[in-house]
C-alpha cells in the first residue's frame, strides 16, 4: 500500500481548489485526485474548447433565441 502525502494533498485541496477544510476532509483521496484532474479521465472542458465546439456546432437560431422569442410573446398586443 502506498503512503498518502497529506501535506501535498492538503495544499492542492485548500489552496488550488479553494476547498474549505470540512469539504477537504469529506473527500476520499480518489475524489480529490479526480477533482485535481488526475485519474486517467480526460481533462475538464476548458473555455477554448467550448468556444471551438460552439463555433463548429452552433445551435439552430443562435444562443438565446428561445428566450428572446418567449420575451417577445409577452408584449401587450
Contact map, one row per residue, 1 for C-alpha under 8 A:
11100000000000000000000000000000000000000000000000000000000000000000000000000
11110000000000000000000000000000000000000000000000000000000000000000000000000
11111000000000000000000000000000000000000000000000000000000000000000000000000
01111100000000000000000000000000000000000000000000000000000000000000000000000
00111111100000000000000000000000000000000000000000000000000000000000000000000
00011111110000000000000000000000000000000000000000000000000000000000000000000
00001111111000000000000000000000000000000000000000000000000000000000000000000
00001111111100000000000000000000000000000000000000000000000000000000000000000
00001111111110000000000000000001000000000000000000000000000000000000000000000
00000111111111100000000100000000000000000000000000000000000000000000000000000
00000011111111110000000000000000000000000000000000000000000000000000000000000
00000001111111111000000000000000000100000000000000000000000000000000000000000
00000000111111111110000100000001000000000000000000000000000000000000000000000
00000000011111111111100100000000000000000000000000000000000000000000000000000
00000000011111111110000000000000000000000000000000000000000000000000000000000
00000000001111111100000000000000000000000000000000000000000000000000000000000
00000000000111111110000000000000000100000000000000000000000000000000000000000
00000000000011111111000000000000000000000000000000000000000000000000000000000
00000000000011101111111100000000000000000000000000000000000000000000000000000
00000000000001000111111100000000000000000000000000000000000000000000000000000
00000000000001000011111110000000000000000000000000000000000000000000000000000
00000000000000000011111111000000000000000000000000000000000000000000000000000
00000000000000000011111111100000000000000000000000000000000000000000000000000
00000000010011000011111111100001000000000000000000000000000000000000000000000
00000000000000000000111111110000000000000000000000000000000000000000000000000
00000000000000000000011111110000000000000000000000000000000000000000000000000
00000000000000000000001111111111000000000000000000000000000000000000000000000
00000000000000000000000011111111000000000000000000000000000000000000000000000
00000000000000000000000000111111100000000000000000000000000000000000000000000
00000000000000000000000000111111110000100000000000000000000000000000000000000
00000000000000000000000000111111111000000000000000000000000000000000000000000
00000000100010000000000100111111111100000000000000000000000000000000000000000
00000000000000000000000000001111111111100000000000000000000000000000000000000
00000000000000000000000000000111111111101000000000000000000000000000000000000
00000000000000000000000000000011111111000000000000000000000000000000000000000
00000000000100001000000000000001111111000000000000000000000000000000000000000
00000000000000000000000000000000111111101111000000000000000000000000000000000
00000000000000000000000000000000111111111000000000000000000000000000000000000
00000000000000000000000000000100110011111000000000000000000000000000000000000
00000000000000000000000000000000000001111100000000000000000000000000000000000
00000000000000000000000000000000010011111110000000000000000000000000000000000
00000000000000000000000000000000000010011111000000000000000000000000000000000
00000000000000000000000000000000000010001111100000000000000000000000000000000
00000000000000000000000000000000000010000111110000000000000000000000000000000
00000000000000000000000000000000000000000011111011000000000000000000000000000
00000000000000000000000000000000000000000001111111000000000000000000000000000
00000000000000000000000000000000000000000000111111100000000000000000000000000
00000000000000000000000000000000000000000000011111110000000000000000000000000
00000000000000000000000000000000000000000000111111111000000000000000000000000
00000000000000000000000000000000000000000000111111111100000000000000000000000
00000000000000000000000000000000000000000000001111111110000000000000000000000
00000000000000000000000000000000000000000000000111111111000000000000000000000
00000000000000000000000000000000000000000000000011111111110000000000000000000
00000000000000000000000000000000000000000000000001111111111000000000000000000
00000000000000000000000000000000000000000000000000111111110000000000000000000
00000000000000000000000000000000000000000000000000011111110000000000000000000
00000000000000000000000000000000000000000000000000001111111000000000000000000
00000000000000000000000000000000000000000000000000001111111101000000000000000
00000000000000000000000000000000000000000000000000000100111111100000000000000
00000000000000000000000000000000000000000000000000000000011111000000000000000
00000000000000000000000000000000000000000000000000000000001111101100000000000
00000000000000000000000000000000000000000000000000000000011111111000000000000
00000000000000000000000000000000000000000000000000000000001011111000000000000
00000000000000000000000000000000000000000000000000000000000001111111000000000
00000000000000000000000000000000000000000000000000000000000011111111100000000
00000000000000000000000000000000000000000000000000000000000010011111110000000
00000000000000000000000000000000000000000000000000000000000000011111111000000
00000000000000000000000000000000000000000000000000000000000000011111111100000
00000000000000000000000000000000000000000000000000000000000000001111111110000
00000000000000000000000000000000000000000000000000000000000000000111111111000
00000000000000000000000000000000000000000000000000000000000000000011111111100
00000000000000000000000000000000000000000000000000000000000000000001111111100
00000000000000000000000000000000000000000000000000000000000000000000111111100
00000000000000000000000000000000000000000000000000000000000000000000011111110
00000000000000000000000000000000000000000000000000000000000000000000001111111
00000000000000000000000000000000000000000000000000000000000000000000000001111
00000000000000000000000000000000000000000000000000000000000000000000000000111
